[in-house]
Amino acid sequence: MTMPPFHDPQRNPLPDANDIEREAADGIEPASLQDSSPIHSPSPALERDKRRLRNIFIGLVLAGLAAGSVMGIGIAIFLKRTGLADPPSPNQGSLYEHLNASGHS
């Protein structure tokens, strides 16, 4: 037998507004909010692993920022030295136009 994809009210009815109001008036916590396991603090090993992962993540982010900054500065210096960052000269495009016009004549 296949399970229906939707909620089946015959098997597991949803609480209506009256049930919710009655539970709130009685001070009873709804079943969906109740925690069956007792509250306990996480283990020290889990806290240590979280701290280690956080430090690794922060280190990777900072290393990425540093590497990106160095690469950006290096690329800017390279473009400036090769002249690729300079604006084109006024007659730079005329050579292409001259070659293009002479080929079609």
C-alpha positions in Angstrom: 0.0 0.0 0.0 1.4 3.4 -0.9 1.4 6.3 1.4 -0.7 9.3 0.2 1.3 12.4 -0.4 -1.0 14.6 1.7 -2.0 14.6 5.3 -4.6 12.0 6.2 -7.0 13.4 8.8 -8.5 10.0 9.6 -5.2 8.5 10.8 -3.6 11.6 12.4 -6.0 14.5 12.8 -4.5 17.9 13.1 -5.4 20.0 16.2 -8.0 22.6 15.6 -8.1 26.1 17.1 -10.2 25.0 20.1 -7.6 22.4 21.1 -4.8 24.9 20.9 -6.7 27.5 22.9 -7.6 24.8 25.6 -4.0 23.7 25.9 -2.8 27.4 26.2 -5.4 28.1 28.9 -4.4 25.0 30.8 -0.7 25.9 30.5 0.0 22.6 28.7 2.7 22.9 26.1 1.6 21.6 22.7 2.9 18.2 21.8 4.8 19.5 18.8 6.8 21.9 21.1 7.6 19.3 23.8 11.1 18.0 23.9 11.3 14.3 24.9 15.0 14.4 25.6 16.4 16.1 28.7 18.3 19.4 28.1 22.1 18.8 28.3 25.1 20.8 27.3 27.0 19.7 24.2 30.1 17.6 24.7 33.5 19.3 25.0 34.7 17.5 21.9 31.8 18.9 19.9 32.6 22.4 21.2 36.3 21.9 20.4 35.5 20.8 16.8 33.1 23.7 16.3 35.8 26.1 17.5 38.4 24.5 15.2 36.1 24.6 12.2 35.3 28.2 12.8 39.0 29.1 13.1 39.8 27.2 9.9 36.9 29.0 8.1 38.1 32.4 9.3 41.7 31.5 8.2 40.5 30.5 4.8 38.5 33.7 4.3 41.4 35.8 5.4 43.9 33.9 3.2 41.5 34.4 0.3 41.2 38.1 0.9 45.0 38.5 1.2 45.6 36.4 -2.0 43.0 38.4 -3.9 44.4 41.7 -2.8 48.0 40.7 -3.9 46.7 39.4 -7.2 44.7 42.5 -7.8 47.6 44.8 -7.1 49.9 42.6 -9.3 47.4 42.7 -12.2 47.0 46.5 -11.9 50.9 46.9 -12.0 51.1 44.6 -14.9 48.4 46.4 -16.9 50.1 49.8 -16.1 53.5 48.6 -17.2 52.3 47.1 -20.5 50.2 50.1 -21.3 46.9 48.1 -21.4 45.4 50.3 -18.7 46.0 53.6 -20.7 43.2 55.1 -22.8 43.6 54.6 -26.5 45.3 57.3 -28.5 43.1 59.3 -30.8 44.7 57.9 -34.0 44.8 54.3 -32.8 41.5 53.4 -34.3 42.3 55.1 -37.6 44.8 52.4 -38.6 42.1 49.7 -38.4 39.6 51.9 -40.3 42.3 52.6 -43.0 43.1 48.9 -43.4 39.4 47.9 -43.4 38.5 50.6 -46.0 41.4 49.8 -48.3 40.5 46.1 -48.3 37.0 46.7 -49.7 38.0 49.3 -52.4 
